[in-house]
Amino acid sequence: MYGLMFVDIIFLAVSSFDDVSLTMSLVVPLALSIVIAVRAGLWLSRRTIAAPPTNIRRYFRGTIIAAAVLSLAFGGWGLMLFEQADPRRSMSVALYVFVGTISCCYCLLTLPLAGRLVLLLGAMPVTIQLLASGDWQLIGTGANFIIVAVLILRTMSTSYAGFTEVVRSRSDMQTERERARGAEHRAQQLAYRDALTGLKNRRALSEQLDAFGFQDRSATHLALLVLDLDRFKAVNDVHGHPAGDRLLKAVVARLIEIVDGIGSVYRLGGDEFAIIVEISGPDSGSAAMLAQTLVDRLAAPFELDGLNHHIGASVGIAIRHRNDVDREGLMRQADIALYKAKEGGRSQHRTFENKMDVEITRRSVLERDLRDDIKSSAFLPFYQPIVNLASGQIASFEMLARWNRSDGEEIGPTHFIPIAEECGLVGELMLKLFDQACLDAAAWGPGITLAVNVSPIQLKDPWFSEKVLAVLRRTGFPAQRVTLEITENALIAEPTNAKRLIQSLKNQGMLLALDDFGTGFSSIQHLQMLPFDKLKIDRSFVQRLERHSQSYKMVLAITRLAASLGVDVIAEGIEDGSALEIIRELGCAEGQGFYFGRPMDAEGSVQALRSTNSLPPPRLMRI
């Protein structure tokens, strides 16, 4: 309100400066501004004060008096400006005065007496002058002012009635709120148990760790075991949440049976539990033995409703001395150990070690830097040659990613691709590299293809095929020179979506290769799912050809199967001449590995093509 008054005073003073005396255009507005500044400061100083009712009444009386005095001064000043101003500007003066007073009335809706005084003493003098002017245009403006003033007064009355009702209701609500706070406080005292299982919950665990008292005087350390059920989500998805709830109750019964007498069990939420145990020392092995028992016992089937549910559990262990039980640190270490247990293949336990913290910290740093660097040129495509074993010439290059960090460290894809997949950035990264690779591959010549690995995460993107085709259109690279390499695990994760997306790209002329063949599941089924052009034998078979007869038989079986289907075979991991000879004898069409060349940048790929193209075709030469 005071801000509005100040703005109106400034505008009135400026607009009439040339027409009135210095006293009217400078001294009076300056005095009014000082008064409203003092009132505004006084109001701001009282804003945070919880005043008693007697003081509040006194404040209201002061506001009413101030409103009367200020509005009278403002209205009188405006009237004098109206009379002394140039006739062309007198209407502007009237409008400034009326709009200012109306705005102040709205600010005083909860104090209607003050609002009426502002309207009466501030706007009415100018309005009366308009009505008495004898000019029909000014008379009409004055009549409009009166109509608006009546409407404002009516609005103020209605608003004030609603305001008093709100205050009355708020008083009643305050009483109820105090009663509810008491009930909430009592409920919080009872809110330390999980409603489904009856176990103590995360809150109870936190408070227990904050104020832990050892019951066993011989115990020197406290062990926290955090347990996460494996494959529990599948039970919920297949059999429904009621079946999942019954399974959780059965798990709790088994946990209590295992831990009874030696520790306490807590449910942290979902399918995650915690156990605290007092132990005699950090190297006693008792915590690890308990964890192994938990893994073994929870791996046994749960028979419920005529069904056998096979789940399992991963366990993370953190151990602290009894005089150094830091809740946050202990729970963090247990969570890190649990993460490592899951990363190692689930259904196992891990005890926290300092190096785990270093690994997690480094992973966190890599994730942060990856998010920053993915927008820059830190990620570059490298190319590893795939050689035609009959001619000895390079037939294709597989695109591989390299990350050159700002500190000069080069990180390989085995370290940052899993992080990119977990962060949901692998699609953006692949398309960025693919875009550059299409530009680089233009220098290879029309006969050389570009092989690109497709992550399982990308096959969950319904717009994957459109994004790939957009890159090809933007770079002008032909789809016929692109080979998409897809692993069996990617097909297992999203079979329906993968088939639709890959088929749409296949229809554009792209080649299709089944990567790491023989290491996944249901390989024959995958060959029938999509029209693959090539199979890539996993390096693990190739590198054991001379030492393990089973690997030899596996490669032989794959090549015969591929021949019967009319599909070419690429052998990965060829690192020496003897492996190359065996691969050629078994009928593989193409080979890839360090024997032919390591991953190289774009310039290196062009040089590799020049060197191999100058060689006589019958003899296979090492690049």
C-alpha positions as CSV (number, residue, x, y, z in Angstrom):
1,M,0.0,0.0,0.0
2,Y,2.7,2.5,1.0
3,G,4.6,1.5,-2.2
4,L,1.6,2.4,-4.3
5,M,1.2,5.7,-2.5
6,F,4.9,6.5,-3.1
7,V,4.6,5.7,-6.8
8,D,1.5,7.9,-7.2
9,I,3.1,10.8,-5.4
10,I,6.1,10.6,-7.7
11,F,4.0,10.5,-10.8
12,L,1.8,13.4,-9.6
13,A,4.8,15.5,-8.7
14,V,6.6,14.9,-12.1
15,S,3.4,15.3,-14.2
16,S,2.6,18.7,-12.6
17,F,6.1,20.0,-12.1
18,D,5.9,22.6,-14.9
19,D,2.4,23.9,-13.9
20,V,2.6,24.4,-10.1
21,S,4.8,26.0,-7.6
22,L,8.0,24.4,-6.2
23,T,6.3,23.9,-2.9
24,M,3.4,21.9,-4.5
25,S,5.6,19.9,-6.8
26,L,8.6,19.2,-4.5
27,V,8.1,20.1,-0.8
28,V,4.6,18.5,-0.3
29,P,5.4,15.2,-2.1
30,L,8.7,15.0,-0.2
31,A,6.9,15.5,3.1
32,L,4.3,12.9,2.2
33,S,7.0,10.5,1.1
34,I,8.8,10.8,4.4
35,V,5.6,10.2,6.3
36,I,4.7,7.0,4.4
37,A,8.3,5.8,4.7
38,V,8.1,6.1,8.5
39,R,4.8,4.3,8.5
40,A,6.1,1.5,6.3
41,G,9.2,1.1,8.5
42,L,7.0,1.0,11.6
43,W,4.8,-1.7,10.0
44,L,7.8,-3.8,8.9
45,S,9.2,-3.6,12.4
46,R,6.0,-5.0,13.8
47,R,5.6,-7.8,11.2
48,T,7.4,-10.4,13.2
49,I,6.0,-9.4,16.6
50,A,3.5,-11.7,18.3
51,A,1.5,-8.8,19.9
52,P,-1.1,-9.3,22.6
53,P,-4.7,-8.4,21.8
54,T,-4.5,-4.9,23.5
55,N,-1.5,-3.9,21.4
56,I,-3.3,-5.2,18.2
57,R,-6.3,-2.9,19.0
58,R,-3.9,0.0,19.5
59,Y,-2.2,-0.8,16.2
60,F,-5.6,-0.8,14.4
61,R,-6.5,2.6,15.8
62,G,-3.2,4.0,14.8
63,T,-3.7,2.6,11.3
64,I,-7.2,4.2,11.0
65,I,-5.9,7.6,12.2
66,A,-2.9,7.4,9.8
67,A,-5.2,6.5,6.9
68,A,-7.4,9.5,7.6
69,V,-4.5,11.9,7.9
70,L,-2.6,10.6,4.9
71,S,-5.6,10.3,2.6
72,L,-6.7,13.8,3.6
73,A,-3.3,15.2,2.9
74,F,-3.0,13.2,-0.4
75,G,-6.5,14.2,-1.5
76,G,-6.1,17.8,-0.6
77,W,-2.8,18.0,-2.4
78,G,-4.3,16.3,-5.4
79,L,-7.2,18.8,-5.4
80,M,-4.8,21.7,-5.4
81,L,-2.8,20.2,-8.3
82,F,-6.1,19.6,-10.2
83,E,-7.0,23.3,-9.9
84,Q,-3.5,24.7,-10.7
85,A,-2.5,22.2,-13.4
86,D,-2.8,22.8,-17.1
87,P,-6.4,21.9,-18.2
88,R,-5.0,19.2,-20.4
89,R,-3.2,17.6,-17.4
90,S,-6.0,18.1,-14.8
91,M,-7.7,14.8,-16.0
92,S,-4.4,12.9,-15.5
93,V,-4.1,14.3,-12.0
94,A,-7.7,13.2,-11.2
95,L,-7.0,9.7,-12.5
96,Y,-3.7,9.4,-10.5
97,V,-5.5,10.5,-7.3
98,F,-8.5,8.2,-7.8
99,V,-6.5,5.1,-8.9
100,G,-4.1,5.6,-6.0
101,T,-6.9,5.8,-3.4
102,I,-8.8,2.8,-4.9
103,S,-5.6,0.7,-4.8
104,C,-5.1,1.7,-1.1
105,C,-8.7,0.6,-0.4
106,Y,-8.0,-2.8,-1.7
107,C,-5.0,-3.1,0.6
108,L,-7.3,-2.2,3.5
109,L,-10.0,-4.8,2.8
110,T,-9.5,-6.3,6.2
111,L,-9.8,-2.9,7.9
112,P,-12.9,-1.5,6.2
113,L,-13.2,1.7,8.3
114,A,-9.7,2.8,7.3
115,G,-10.5,1.9,3.6
116,R,-13.7,4.0,3.7
117,L,-11.8,7.0,5.2
118,V,-9.1,6.7,2.4
119,L,-11.8,6.6,-0.3
120,L,-13.8,9.5,1.3
121,L,-11.0,11.8,2.2
122,G,-8.6,10.9,-0.7
123,A,-10.8,10.5,-3.7
124,M,-13.9,12.5,-3.0
125,P,-12.4,16.1,-3.1
126,V,-11.3,15.6,-6.7
127,T,-14.5,13.8,-7.6
128,I,-16.6,16.6,-6.2
129,Q,-14.5,19.1,-8.2
130,L,-15.1,17.1,-11.4
131,L,-18.9,17.1,-10.8
132,A,-18.8,20.9,-10.1
133,S,-16.7,21.7,-13.2
134,G,-19.6,22.4,-15.6
135,D,-17.8,20.4,-18.3
136,W,-19.9,17.4,-19.3
137,Q,-16.8,15.3,-20.0
138,L,-15.4,16.0,-16.5
139,I,-18.9,15.5,-14.9
140,G,-19.1,12.1,-16.6
141,T,-15.7,11.1,-15.3
142,G,-16.7,12.2,-11.8
143,A,-20.0,10.1,-12.0
144,N,-17.9,7.1,-13.0
145,F,-15.7,7.7,-10.0
146,I,-18.7,7.6,-7.7
147,I,-20.1,4.4,-9.3
148,V,-16.7,2.7,-8.9
149,A,-16.4,4.0,-5.3
150,V,-19.8,2.5,-4.5
151,L,-18.8,-0.8,-5.9
152,I,-15.6,-0.8,-4.0
153,L,-17.4,0.0,-0.8
154,R,-19.8,-2.9,-1.4
155,T,-16.8,-5.2,-2.2
156,M,-15.1,-4.2,1.0
157,S,-18.2,-5.0,3.1
158,T,-18.5,-8.5,1.5
159,S,-14.8,-9.2,1.8
160,Y,-14.7,-8.1,5.4
161,A,-17.6,-10.4,6.3
162,G,-15.8,-13.3,4.7
163,F,-12.6,-12.3,6.4
164,T,-14.2,-12.3,9.8
165,E,-15.6,-15.7,9.1
166,V,-12.2,-17.0,8.1
167,V,-10.7,-15.6,11.3
168,R,-13.4,-17.3,13.3
169,S,-12.8,-20.6,11.5
170,R,-9.1,-20.3,11.9
171,S,-9.5,-19.9,15.6
172,D,-11.5,-23.1,15.7
173,M,-8.9,-24.8,13.5
174,Q,-6.2,-23.8,15.8
175,T,-7.9,-25.5,18.6
176,E,-8.3,-28.7,16.5
177,R,-4.7,-28.4,15.3
178,E,-3.4,-28.4,18.9
179,R,-5.5,-31.5,19.6
180,A,-4.2,-33.1,16.3
181,R,-0.6,-32.3,17.3
182,G,-1.0,-34.2,20.5
183,A,-2.5,-37.2,18.7
184,E,0.3,-37.0,16.1
185,H,2.9,-36.9,18.8
186,R,1.4,-40.0,20.4
187,A,1.3,-41.7,17.0
188,Q,5.0,-41.0,16.4
189,Q,5.8,-42.7,19.6
190,L,4.1,-45.8,18.3
191,A,5.5,-45.5,14.7
192,Y,8.5,-47.6,15.2
193,R,7.2,-50.8,13.8
194,D,6.4,-51.9,10.2
195,A,2.7,-52.4,9.8
196,L,3.0,-55.5,7.5
197,T,5.7,-57.6,9.2
198,G,5.6,-56.3,12.8
199,L,9.4,-55.7,12.7
200,K,11.0,-52.5,13.9
201,N,11.4,-50.1,11.1
202,R,14.2,-47.8,9.7
203,R,13.4,-45.1,12.2
204,A,13.8,-47.5,15.1
205,L,17.1,-48.8,13.6
206,S,18.4,-45.2,13.3
207,E,17.6,-44.3,16.9
208,Q,19.0,-47.7,18.1
209,L,22.3,-47.1,16.4
210,D,22.4,-43.5,17.7
211,A,22.1,-44.7,21.3
212,F,23.3,-48.3,21.1
213,G,23.9,-50.0,24.4
214,F,25.9,-53.3,24.4
215,Q,24.1,-56.1,26.2
216,D,27.1,-58.5,25.9
217,R,30.0,-57.0,27.9
218,S,32.5,-59.3,26.1
219,A,31.5,-57.8,22.7
220,T,33.8,-55.2,21.3
221,H,32.3,-54.5,17.9
222,L,28.9,-54.0,16.3
223,A,28.1,-55.5,13.0
224,L,25.3,-54.1,10.7
225,L,24.1,-56.5,8.0
226,V,21.9,-55.0,5.3
227,L,20.0,-57.6,3.3
228,D,18.2,-57.2,0.0
229,L,16.0,-59.9,-1.5
230,D,16.9,-61.1,-5.0
231,R,14.2,-61.7,-7.6
232,F,11.5,-60.5,-5.2
233,K,10.1,-58.0,-7.8
234,A,9.3,-60.9,-10.1
235,V,7.0,-62.5,-7.5
236,N,5.1,-59.2,-7.2
237,D,4.9,-58.8,-11.0
238,V,3.8,-62.3,-11.7
239,H,1.6,-63.2,-8.7
240,G,0.5,-59.8,-7.4
241,H,1.3,-57.7,-4.3
242,P,-0.8,-59.9,-2.0
243,A,1.4,-62.8,-2.8
244,G,4.4,-60.6,-2.3
245,D,3.2,-59.5,1.1
246,R,2.7,-63.2,2.2
247,L,6.2,-63.9,0.9
248,L,7.7,-61.1,2.9
249,K,6.0,-62.4,6.1
250,A,7.5,-65.8,5.4
251,V,10.9,-64.2,4.9
252,V,10.6,-62.4,8.2
253,A,9.7,-65.6,10.0
254,R,12.8,-67.3,8.6
255,L,15.0,-64.3,9.5
256,I,13.8,-64.2,13.0
257,E,14.4,-68.0,13.3
258,I,18.0,-67.5,12.0
259,V,18.8,-64.4,14.1
260,D,16.9,-65.3,17.3
261,G,19.0,-64.8,20.4
262,I,22.0,-63.3,18.6
263,G,20.7,-60.1,17.0
264,S,17.8,-57.9,16.1
265,V,15.9,-57.7,12.7
266,Y,14.6,-54.5,11.1
267,R,12.6,-53.9,7.9
268,L,14.0,-50.9,6.1
269,G,11.4,-50.8,3.4
270,G,10.3,-52.8,0.4
271,D,12.4,-56.0,0.3
272,E,15.3,-54.6,2.3
273,F,16.1,-55.6,5.9
274,A,18.8,-54.9,8.4
275,I,20.3,-57.0,11.3
276,I,22.5,-55.7,14.1
277,V,24.7,-58.2,16.0
278,E,27.2,-57.7,18.7
279,I,30.5,-59.5,18.0
280,S,33.7,-60.2,19.8
281,G,36.0,-58.6,17.2
282,P,36.3,-57.3,13.7
283,D,38.0,-60.5,12.5
284,S,36.0,-63.1,14.4
285,G,34.2,-64.2,11.3
286,S,30.8,-64.5,13.1
287,A,29.2,-61.7,11.1
288,A,30.4,-63.4,7.8
289,M,29.1,-66.8,9.1
290,L,25.7,-65.3,9.9
291,A,25.6,-63.6,6.4
292,Q,26.4,-66.9,4.7
293,T,23.7,-68.6,6.7
294,L,21.2,-65.9,5.6
295,V,22.2,-66.4,2.0
296,D,21.9,-70.2,2.2
297,R,18.6,-70.2,4.1
298,L,16.9,-67.6,2.0
299,A,18.0,-69.4,-1.2
300,A,15.8,-72.3,-0.1
301,P,12.3,-72.2,-1.7
302,F,9.3,-70.7,0.1
303,E,6.2,-72.8,-0.4
304,L,3.1,-70.5,-0.3
305,D,-0.3,-71.1,-1.8
306,G,0.8,-74.2,-3.5
307,L,3.7,-72.5,-5.2
308,N,7.4,-72.6,-4.6
309,H,9.0,-69.2,-4.7
310,H,12.8,-69.2,-5.4
311,I,14.3,-65.9,-4.4
312,G,17.6,-65.3,-2.5
313,A,19.4,-62.5,-0.8
314,S,22.5,-60.3,-1.1
315,V,24.1,-59.1,2.1
316,G,26.4,-56.2,2.9
317,I,28.3,-56.1,6.2
318,A,29.7,-53.2,8.0
319,I,31.6,-53.5,11.4
320,R,32.5,-50.8,13.8
321,H,34.1,-50.7,17.3
322,R,31.7,-50.2,20.2
323,N,33.2,-46.8,20.9
324,D,32.9,-45.7,17.3
325,V,29.3,-46.5,16.3
326,D,28.5,-43.7,13.8
327,R,25.0,-44.4,12.5
328,E,25.4,-42.7,9.1
329,G,28.9,-44.1,8.5
330,L,27.9,-47.6,9.5
331,M,24.8,-47.6,7.3
332,R,26.7,-46.1,4.4
333,Q,29.4,-48.8,4.6
334,A,26.8,-51.5,4.8
335,D,25.0,-50.1,1.7
336,I,28.3,-50.0,-0.2
337,A,29.1,-53.6,0.7
338,L,25.6,-54.6,-0.4
339,Y,26.1,-52.8,-3.7
340,K,29.3,-54.8,-4.3
341,A,27.5,-58.0,-3.4
342,K,24.9,-57.3,-6.0
343,E,27.5,-56.3,-8.5
344,G,29.3,-59.6,-7.9
345,G,26.3,-61.6,-9.1
346,R,23.8,-61.6,-6.1
347,S,23.0,-64.3,-3.6
348,Q,26.3,-63.6,-1.8
349,H,27.7,-61.4,0.9
350,R,30.4,-58.8,1.1
351,T,32.1,-57.2,4.1
352,F,33.0,-53.5,3.7
353,E,36.6,-52.7,2.9
354,N,38.1,-49.2,2.5
355,K,38.9,-49.9,-1.1
356,M,35.2,-50.3,-1.8
357,D,34.7,-46.7,-0.6
358,V,37.5,-45.6,-3.0
359,E,35.8,-47.5,-5.9
360,I,32.4,-46.0,-5.1
361,T,33.9,-42.5,-4.8
362,R,35.7,-42.9,-8.1
363,R,32.5,-44.2,-9.7
364,S,30.7,-41.1,-8.4
365,V,33.4,-38.9,-9.8
366,L,33.3,-40.6,-13.1
367,E,29.5,-40.3,-13.3
368,R,29.7,-36.6,-12.5
369,D,32.5,-36.0,-15.1
370,L,30.7,-38.2,-17.7
371,R,27.6,-35.9,-17.4
372,D,29.8,-32.9,-17.9
373,D,32.0,-34.3,-20.7
374,I,29.3,-35.9,-22.8
375,K,28.4,-32.4,-24.1
376,S,32.0,-31.8,-25.1
377,S,34.5,-33.5,-27.4
378,A,36.0,-35.6,-24.6
379,F,34.3,-38.8,-26.1
380,L,35.7,-39.9,-29.4
381,P,35.0,-42.9,-31.7
382,F,37.9,-45.3,-32.2
383,Y,37.9,-48.1,-34.8
384,Q,39.1,-51.7,-34.7
385,P,39.5,-53.4,-38.1
386,I,37.5,-56.5,-39.0
387,V,39.4,-58.5,-41.7
388,N,38.2,-60.7,-44.5
389,L,40.1,-63.9,-43.9
390,A,40.1,-65.0,-47.5
391,S,41.5,-61.8,-49.0
392,G,43.4,-60.4,-46.0
393,Q,41.7,-57.0,-46.6
394,I,39.8,-54.9,-44.1
395,A,36.1,-55.4,-44.6
396,S,34.8,-53.3,-41.8
397,F,35.6,-51.3,-38.7
398,E,33.9,-51.7,-35.3
399,M,33.2,-48.4,-33.6
400,L,34.5,-48.3,-30.0
401,A,34.3,-45.4,-27.5
402,R,37.2,-43.7,-25.8
403,W,37.0,-41.0,-23.1
404,N,39.8,-38.6,-22.8
405,R,39.3,-36.8,-19.5
406,S,40.5,-33.3,-18.9
407,D,43.2,-34.6,-16.5
408,G,44.7,-36.6,-19.4
409,E,43.5,-40.0,-18.3
410,E,42.0,-42.2,-21.0
411,I,39.2,-44.5,-19.9
412,G,38.0,-47.5,-21.8
413,P,34.4,-48.4,-22.5
414,T,34.4,-51.3,-19.9
415,H,34.6,-48.6,-17.2
416,F,32.2,-45.9,-18.4
417,I,29.6,-47.7,-20.5
418,P,28.0,-49.4,-17.5
419,I,27.9,-46.0,-15.7
420,A,26.3,-44.4,-18.8
421,E,23.7,-47.2,-18.9
422,E,22.8,-46.8,-15.3
423,C,22.5,-43.0,-15.7
424,G,20.4,-43.3,-18.9
425,L,23.0,-41.5,-21.0
426,V,24.2,-44.4,-23.1
427,G,21.8,-43.5,-25.9
428,E,22.9,-39.9,-26.1
429,L,26.5,-41.0,-26.0
430,M,26.1,-43.6,-28.7
431,L,24.3,-41.3,-31.1
432,K,27.0,-38.6,-30.6
433,L,29.8,-41.0,-31.4
434,F,27.8,-42.6,-34.3
435,D,27.3,-39.1,-35.8
436,Q,31.1,-38.5,-35.8
437,A,31.8,-42.1,-37.0
438,C,29.6,-41.6,-40.1
439,L,31.6,-38.6,-41.0
440,D,34.9,-40.5,-40.5
441,A,33.7,-43.5,-42.4
442,A,33.1,-41.4,-45.5
443,A,36.9,-41.5,-46.1
444,W,37.1,-45.3,-46.1
445,G,35.5,-45.9,-49.5
446,P,32.2,-47.5,-50.4
447,G,33.1,-51.1,-49.7
448,I,34.0,-50.7,-46.0
449,T,31.2,-50.9,-43.4
450,L,30.8,-49.5,-40.0
451,A,29.8,-51.8,-37.1
452,V,28.0,-50.2,-34.1
453,N,27.2,-51.8,-30.8
454,V,23.6,-51.4,-29.5
455,S,23.1,-51.3,-25.8
456,P,20.1,-53.2,-24.2
457,I,19.1,-49.8,-22.7
458,Q,18.7,-48.3,-26.2
459,L,16.3,-51.0,-27.2
460,K,13.9,-49.7,-24.5
461,D,13.7,-46.4,-26.4
462,P,10.7,-46.5,-28.7
463,W,12.3,-43.8,-30.9
464,F,15.7,-45.5,-31.3
465,S,15.3,-46.4,-34.9
466,E,14.1,-42.9,-35.8
467,K,17.1,-41.4,-34.0
468,V,19.6,-43.6,-35.9
469,L,18.0,-42.8,-39.2
470,A,18.1,-39.1,-38.4
471,V,21.9,-39.4,-37.9
472,L,22.2,-41.1,-41.3
473,R,20.1,-38.4,-43.0
474,R,22.1,-35.6,-41.4
475,T,25.5,-37.1,-42.4
476,G,24.5,-38.5,-45.7
477,F,25.9,-41.9,-44.8
478,P,24.2,-44.9,-46.5
479,A,22.3,-47.3,-44.3
480,Q,23.7,-50.3,-46.3
481,R,27.2,-49.6,-44.9
482,V,26.1,-49.9,-41.2
483,T,26.1,-53.1,-39.2
484,L,24.2,-53.1,-35.9
485,E,25.8,-55.5,-33.3
486,I,23.2,-56.7,-30.8
487,T,24.0,-59.0,-27.9
488,E,21.7,-62.0,-26.9
489,N,21.2,-60.4,-23.5
490,A,19.7,-57.3,-25.2
491,L,17.2,-59.5,-27.0
492,I,16.2,-61.2,-23.8
493,A,15.6,-57.9,-22.0
494,E,13.3,-56.4,-24.6
495,P,12.4,-59.1,-27.1
496,T,9.2,-57.5,-28.5
497,N,10.4,-54.0,-28.7
498,A,13.9,-55.1,-29.9
499,K,12.3,-57.0,-32.8
500,R,10.2,-54.1,-33.9
501,L,13.0,-51.5,-33.7
502,I,15.7,-53.6,-35.3
503,Q,13.3,-54.8,-38.1
504,S,12.5,-51.2,-39.0
505,L,16.3,-50.5,-39.3
506,K,16.8,-53.8,-41.2
507,N,14.2,-52.7,-43.7
508,Q,16.3,-49.6,-44.4
509,G,19.1,-51.8,-45.6
510,M,21.3,-52.1,-42.5
511,L,23.1,-55.3,-41.7
512,L,22.5,-57.1,-38.5
513,A,25.1,-59.1,-36.4
514,L,24.4,-61.2,-33.3
515,D,27.3,-60.3,-30.9
516,D,28.9,-62.5,-28.3
517,F,27.2,-65.5,-29.7
518,G,27.2,-68.5,-27.4
519,T,27.5,-66.7,-24.1
520,G,23.8,-65.9,-23.7
521,F,20.6,-68.0,-23.6
522,S,18.3,-69.4,-26.3
523,S,20.7,-68.6,-29.1
524,I,18.9,-70.6,-31.7
525,Q,15.7,-68.8,-30.8
526,H,17.4,-65.5,-31.4
527,L,18.6,-66.5,-34.8
528,Q,15.0,-67.2,-35.7
529,M,13.7,-63.9,-34.2
530,L,15.5,-61.6,-36.6
531,P,17.2,-62.0,-40.0
532,F,20.8,-61.8,-38.9
533,D,23.5,-61.4,-41.5
534,K,26.5,-62.2,-39.2
535,L,27.4,-64.0,-36.0
536,K,30.2,-62.9,-33.8
537,I,31.8,-65.7,-31.8
538,D,32.8,-64.4,-28.4
539,R,36.5,-63.9,-27.7
540,S,36.4,-66.3,-24.8
541,F,36.0,-69.3,-27.2
542,V,38.6,-68.1,-29.6
543,Q,41.3,-67.5,-27.0
544,R,40.9,-71.0,-25.6
545,L,40.9,-72.9,-28.9
546,E,44.3,-74.5,-28.5
547,R,43.9,-75.3,-24.8
548,H,40.3,-76.5,-24.5
549,S,38.8,-79.0,-26.9
550,Q,35.3,-77.9,-25.8
551,S,36.0,-74.4,-27.2
552,Y,37.1,-75.9,-30.5
553,K,33.9,-78.0,-30.7
554,M,31.8,-75.0,-29.8
555,V,33.4,-72.8,-32.6
556,L,33.0,-75.7,-35.1
557,A,29.3,-76.1,-34.2
558,I,28.7,-72.4,-34.5
559,T,30.3,-72.2,-37.9
560,R,28.4,-75.2,-39.2
561,L,25.1,-73.8,-37.9
562,A,25.8,-70.5,-39.5
563,A,26.7,-72.1,-42.8
564,S,23.4,-74.0,-42.8
565,L,21.6,-70.7,-42.2
566,G,23.6,-68.8,-44.8
567,V,25.1,-66.4,-42.1
568,D,28.7,-65.3,-42.1
569,V,30.8,-65.8,-38.9
570,I,33.2,-63.3,-37.4
571,A,35.7,-64.5,-34.8
572,E,36.7,-62.0,-32.1
573,G,39.8,-62.1,-30.0
574,I,42.3,-63.3,-32.5
575,E,45.7,-62.4,-31.0
576,D,48.2,-64.8,-32.7
577,G,48.8,-66.6,-36.0
578,S,48.0,-70.1,-34.6
579,A,44.5,-69.0,-33.6
580,L,44.1,-67.4,-37.0
581,E,44.9,-70.6,-38.8
582,I,42.5,-72.6,-36.7
583,I,39.7,-70.0,-37.3
584,R,40.3,-70.2,-41.0
585,E,40.2,-74.0,-41.0
586,L,36.9,-73.9,-39.2
587,G,35.4,-71.7,-41.9
588,C,35.0,-68.3,-40.3
589,A,34.6,-65.6,-42.9
590,E,36.0,-62.7,-41.0
591,G,38.3,-62.1,-38.0
592,Q,38.9,-59.3,-35.4
593,G,41.5,-58.9,-32.7
594,F,44.8,-57.4,-31.7
595,Y,46.6,-59.6,-34.3
596,F,45.1,-57.4,-37.0
597,G,45.1,-54.1,-35.2
598,R,44.2,-52.3,-32.0
599,P,41.5,-49.7,-31.9
600,M,42.6,-46.5,-33.7
601,D,41.4,-43.0,-34.4
602,A,40.0,-41.9,-37.7
603,E,43.4,-41.0,-39.3
604,G,44.8,-44.4,-38.2
605,S,41.9,-46.2,-39.8
606,V,42.5,-44.5,-43.1
607,Q,46.2,-45.4,-43.0
608,A,45.4,-49.0,-42.1
609,L,43.2,-49.3,-45.2
610,R,45.9,-47.9,-47.4
611,S,48.5,-50.4,-46.1
612,T,46.3,-53.4,-46.4
613,N,45.0,-52.4,-49.9
614,S,48.6,-52.5,-51.1
615,L,49.1,-56.1,-50.1
616,P,48.6,-59.1,-52.4
617,P,45.2,-60.6,-51.6
618,P,46.2,-64.4,-51.4
619,R,48.4,-63.9,-48.4
620,L,47.0,-62.6,-45.1
621,M,49.3,-60.0,-43.6
622,R,49.3,-58.5,-40.1
623,I,48.5,-54.9,-39.8
